[in-house]
Amino acid sequence: VPYRRPQSKYFLGFLAGILIFSLTLMTVNARYGKSNLFFESIVVWFFSPIQNLFASVTDSISDVFNHYLFLVETSKENDRLLLKAHRLSKQNNELLERNKFLERSAKLIEHFDQGKKPFILAKVIGYDATQWSKMVFINRGTDHKVKKNLPVMTDAGVVGHVIQASPKASKVLLITDSRSAIDSLFQETRESGVTVGTGEDICEMKFVPISAMVSVGDKVISSGLGGIFPKGLTVGVVVNVVREEQELFQNIMVAPSADLSDMEEVAVLLPERGVE
C-alpha cells in the first residue's frame, strides 16, 4: 500500500505559502515606498468569502432569534386579546341579562301597580318539583315583609302562596301541588268551586255542580274566600270538561295561566296597610 501524506500537511503548506506571499508583498511595498492598498486588496479578496459566509450565518441566526422573539410576543399579545375578548363577552352577557331582568321587572311593576295592591318583586332561586311536591324558592323573606300565606303571582296569573319564610328567602307552594286549594269562580258564569293541584302540571276544579254551564276556554279567577288569595286574581283556563249524569259534580281540568315551569321573577302580594 503506497504511503499517503496526510491532507493536513497540504493544508499547512498552503497556509505557509499564503503567509510567505503576504510577507513578500509587504517587503516590496516597504522597499519601494508604495501604498499598502495592493496588499490590502489581496487580503480582502482572499478573506471576503469567509467574511460573507460568517455574516450570512450571523444574519440567519439573528433572523431566527428575532422571529422567535416575534412569535413569543405575538403569542402573548394573542393571549391578552383573548382574555380581553372573554372579559368583554362576559360583560356583554351580564348587561344583556340585566336589561332582560329590568324589562321583566318593569312589566311586573306596571301590571301590579294597576291593581293598587302593595307587592314586592322576588327572584326564583330554586325549584323543588318532585313527584311529591311542586315548590319554588324565592330570594325574599321576613326581612322584606314576606311571611306565610301571602299570594305569589306573575303578570299572567297566580303562582302559589308562601308556606315558609326565613329572613332572606321563602318557600312557595305552587297551585299544581296536591296540597294547594284555591276557592275559585268562573269569570263569566260566576259558578264557584275549588281549584286544587294534581301533582302534575295541571289543576282540577272540584265541587262544580253538574248543572253548571262550563265550557272549555272559560277563565277561572279567585273568589276571595279562604283568606289567602284576594278576589279576582287570574288562576287558569278550563281545558277539559267531563259530565257524568250519575255524578253530583263535573270533572273540570284547569291549566294555570302562569307558566310555572319557566319563572324567573315573581311578585309577592303584601298585606294592605293596616291589615296583618
C-alpha positions as CSV (number, residue, x, y, z in Angstrom):
1,V,0.0,0.0,0.0
2,P,1.6,3.3,-1.0
3,Y,2.1,5.8,1.7
4,R,-0.1,8.9,1.6
5,R,0.8,12.0,3.4
6,P,-1.9,13.4,5.5
7,Q,-4.1,16.0,3.8
8,S,-3.5,18.3,6.8
9,K,0.1,18.8,5.7
10,Y,-1.0,20.1,2.3
11,F,-3.3,22.5,4.1
12,L,-0.5,23.7,6.3
13,G,1.7,24.1,3.3
14,F,-1.0,26.1,1.6
15,L,-1.3,28.4,4.6
16,A,2.5,28.8,4.8
17,G,2.6,29.8,1.1
18,I,-0.1,32.4,1.7
19,L,1.9,33.8,4.6
20,I,5.1,33.9,2.6
21,F,3.3,35.6,-0.3
22,S,1.9,38.2,2.1
23,L,5.2,38.9,3.7
24,T,6.8,39.3,0.3
25,L,4.2,41.8,-0.7
26,M,4.7,43.8,2.5
27,T,8.5,43.8,1.9
28,V,8.1,45.0,-1.7
29,N,5.7,47.7,-0.7
30,A,8.0,48.9,2.1
31,R,11.1,48.9,-0.1
32,Y,9.6,50.8,-2.9
33,G,7.5,53.1,-0.7
34,K,4.3,52.0,-2.4
35,S,1.0,52.1,-0.8
36,N,-0.4,49.1,1.1
37,L,-3.6,49.2,-0.9
38,F,-2.5,46.4,-3.2
39,F,-1.7,44.1,-0.3
40,E,-4.9,45.1,1.5
41,S,-6.9,44.3,-1.7
42,I,-5.3,40.9,-1.9
43,V,-6.2,40.1,1.7
44,V,-9.7,41.4,1.3
45,W,-10.1,39.3,-1.9
46,F,-8.9,36.2,-0.1
47,F,-10.9,36.6,3.1
48,S,-14.1,38.1,1.8
49,P,-15.8,34.7,1.1
50,I,-15.1,33.7,4.7
51,Q,-16.4,37.1,5.9
52,N,-19.5,36.8,3.7
53,L,-20.2,33.3,5.0
54,F,-19.8,34.4,8.6
55,A,-22.0,37.4,8.0
56,S,-24.6,35.1,6.3
57,V,-24.6,32.7,9.2
58,T,-24.8,35.5,11.7
59,D,-27.7,37.1,9.9
60,S,-29.5,33.8,9.7
61,I,-29.1,33.2,13.4
62,S,-30.2,36.7,14.1
63,D,-33.3,36.3,11.9
64,V,-34.2,33.0,13.6
65,F,-33.8,34.6,17.1
66,N,-35.8,37.7,16.1
67,H,-38.5,35.5,14.6
68,Y,-38.7,33.5,17.8
69,L,-39.0,36.7,19.8
70,F,-41.7,37.9,17.5
71,L,-43.6,34.7,17.8
72,V,-43.3,34.9,21.6
73,E,-44.6,38.5,21.7
74,T,-47.4,37.6,19.2
75,S,-48.4,34.7,21.4
76,K,-48.5,36.9,24.5
77,E,-50.5,39.5,22.6
78,N,-52.9,36.9,21.4
79,D,-53.4,35.7,25.0
80,R,-54.0,39.3,26.1
81,L,-56.5,39.8,23.3
82,L,-58.3,36.5,24.0
83,L,-58.5,37.4,27.7
84,K,-59.9,40.8,26.8
85,A,-62.4,39.3,24.4
86,H,-63.6,36.9,27.1
87,R,-63.9,39.7,29.6
88,L,-65.9,41.9,27.1
89,S,-68.1,38.9,26.2
90,K,-68.8,38.3,29.9
91,Q,-69.6,41.9,30.5
92,N,-71.9,42.0,27.4
93,N,-73.8,38.9,28.6
94,E,-74.1,40.4,32.0
95,L,-75.5,43.6,30.5
96,L,-77.9,41.7,28.3
97,E,-79.2,39.7,31.3
98,R,-79.5,42.8,33.4
99,N,-81.5,44.5,30.6
100,K,-83.8,41.5,30.3
101,F,-84.2,41.5,34.1
102,L,-85.1,45.2,34.0
103,E,-87.6,44.6,31.2
104,R,-89.3,41.7,33.0
105,S,-89.3,43.7,36.3
106,A,-90.8,46.8,34.6
107,K,-93.5,44.6,33.1
108,L,-94.4,43.1,36.5
109,I,-94.3,46.5,38.2
110,E,-96.5,48.1,35.5
111,H,-99.0,45.2,35.9
112,F,-99.3,45.2,39.6
113,D,-99.2,49.0,40.0
114,Q,-102.5,49.0,38.2
115,G,-104.0,46.8,40.9
116,K,-103.2,49.3,43.6
117,K,-102.1,46.4,45.9
118,P,-98.7,46.5,47.8
119,F,-96.2,44.0,46.4
120,I,-92.6,43.1,46.3
121,L,-90.6,41.6,43.5
122,A,-88.6,38.4,44.1
123,K,-86.3,36.2,42.1
124,V,-86.9,32.5,41.8
125,I,-83.7,30.9,43.2
126,G,-84.6,27.3,43.2
127,Y,-87.2,24.6,42.2
128,D,-88.3,21.6,44.2
129,A,-90.5,19.9,41.6
130,T,-90.5,16.3,42.6
131,Q,-93.1,13.6,42.3
132,W,-94.5,14.5,45.7
133,S,-94.3,18.3,45.7
134,K,-94.3,21.4,43.5
135,M,-92.5,24.2,45.1
136,V,-90.1,27.1,44.3
137,F,-87.8,29.2,46.5
138,I,-87.6,32.9,46.2
139,N,-85.0,35.4,47.5
140,R,-87.3,37.4,49.7
141,G,-88.2,36.7,53.3
142,T,-89.3,38.2,56.6
143,D,-86.6,41.0,56.3
144,H,-88.7,42.1,53.2
145,K,-92.1,41.8,54.9
146,V,-92.7,38.4,53.3
147,K,-94.5,35.9,55.5
148,K,-96.5,32.7,55.5
149,N,-99.7,32.6,53.4
150,L,-99.0,35.5,51.2
151,P,-100.0,35.0,47.5
152,V,-97.4,34.8,44.8
153,M,-98.0,35.8,41.2
154,T,-96.7,36.7,37.8
155,D,-98.3,39.1,35.4
156,A,-100.1,36.1,33.8
157,G,-101.7,34.8,37.0
158,V,-101.5,33.1,40.4
159,V,-98.3,31.0,41.0
160,G,-99.0,29.8,44.6
161,H,-98.6,31.0,48.1
162,V,-95.8,31.3,50.7
163,I,-95.7,28.3,53.1
164,Q,-92.5,29.1,54.9
165,A,-90.4,32.3,55.3
166,S,-86.9,32.9,56.7
167,P,-85.2,36.3,56.9
168,K,-83.7,36.2,53.4
169,A,-85.7,33.6,51.5
170,S,-89.1,31.9,51.3
171,K,-90.7,28.7,50.1
172,V,-93.7,28.9,47.8
173,L,-96.2,26.1,47.2
174,L,-97.3,26.1,43.6
175,I,-101.0,25.8,42.7
176,T,-100.3,22.5,40.9
177,D,-99.1,20.9,44.2
178,S,-101.7,18.4,45.5
179,R,-101.8,20.3,48.8
180,S,-102.9,23.5,47.2
181,A,-106.5,24.6,47.1
182,I,-108.0,27.9,45.9
183,D,-111.6,29.0,46.3
184,S,-112.5,30.0,42.7
185,L,-115.1,31.3,40.3
186,F,-115.8,31.1,36.6
187,Q,-115.4,34.6,35.5
188,E,-118.4,34.6,33.1
189,T,-121.0,32.4,34.9
190,R,-119.8,33.1,38.5
191,E,-120.3,29.5,39.4
192,S,-117.9,28.6,42.2
193,G,-115.7,25.7,43.0
194,V,-112.3,24.8,44.4
195,T,-109.2,24.7,42.2
196,V,-106.8,22.1,43.5
197,G,-103.4,20.8,42.4
198,T,-103.0,17.4,40.9
199,G,-99.3,17.0,41.4
200,E,-98.8,17.3,37.7
201,D,-98.7,20.4,35.5
202,I,-102.4,20.9,35.6
203,C,-105.2,21.7,38.2
204,E,-108.6,20.4,38.8
205,M,-111.7,22.4,39.7
206,K,-113.8,20.5,42.1
207,F,-117.3,20.8,43.6
208,V,-118.8,22.4,40.5
209,P,-122.5,21.3,40.2
210,I,-123.4,19.0,37.3
211,S,-126.0,21.6,36.3
212,A,-123.4,24.5,35.9
213,M,-122.7,25.7,32.4
214,V,-119.0,25.3,31.9
215,S,-117.1,25.3,28.6
216,V,-113.5,24.8,27.5
217,G,-111.8,28.2,27.4
218,D,-113.7,29.6,30.4
219,K,-111.4,31.7,32.7
220,V,-111.1,30.8,36.4
221,I,-110.4,33.5,39.0
222,S,-110.0,33.5,42.8
223,S,-113.2,34.1,44.7
224,G,-111.6,35.9,47.7
225,L,-112.7,33.2,50.2
226,G,-110.2,31.2,52.2
227,G,-108.2,34.1,53.5
228,I,-105.1,33.8,51.2
229,F,-105.9,35.0,47.7
230,P,-107.8,38.3,47.1
231,K,-110.8,38.2,44.9
232,G,-110.3,38.5,41.1
233,L,-106.9,37.0,40.6
234,T,-106.4,35.0,37.4
235,V,-106.0,31.3,38.2
236,G,-106.3,29.5,34.9
237,V,-108.3,28.4,31.9
238,V,-110.6,25.4,31.5
239,V,-109.1,22.8,29.2
240,N,-111.4,19.8,29.7
241,V,-114.9,19.2,31.0
242,V,-116.4,15.8,31.7
243,R,-120.1,15.4,32.9
244,E,-121.4,12.1,34.1
245,E,-125.2,12.0,34.8
246,Q,-124.9,9.9,37.9
247,E,-122.4,12.3,39.5
248,L,-123.2,15.4,41.5
249,F,-120.1,17.3,40.3
250,Q,-118.3,17.8,37.0
251,N,-114.7,16.8,36.3
252,I,-113.1,20.0,35.2
253,M,-109.4,20.4,34.3
254,V,-107.8,23.8,34.6
255,A,-104.5,24.9,33.1
256,P,-102.6,27.5,35.1
257,S,-102.4,30.9,33.4
258,A,-98.9,31.4,34.7
259,D,-96.1,29.4,33.2
260,L,-94.9,27.6,36.4
261,S,-92.0,25.8,34.6
262,D,-90.3,29.0,33.4
263,M,-90.4,31.6,36.1
264,E,-87.5,34.0,36.8
265,E,-89.2,36.8,38.8
266,V,-92.5,36.8,40.7
267,A,-94.5,39.3,42.8
268,V,-95.4,38.6,46.4
269,L,-98.7,40.5,47.3
270,L,-98.2,42.1,50.7
271,P,-100.9,42.8,53.2
272,E,-102.6,46.1,52.7
273,R,-101.7,48.8,55.1
274,G,-103.4,48.2,58.4
275,V,-104.1,44.5,57.5
276,E,-101.9,41.9,59.0
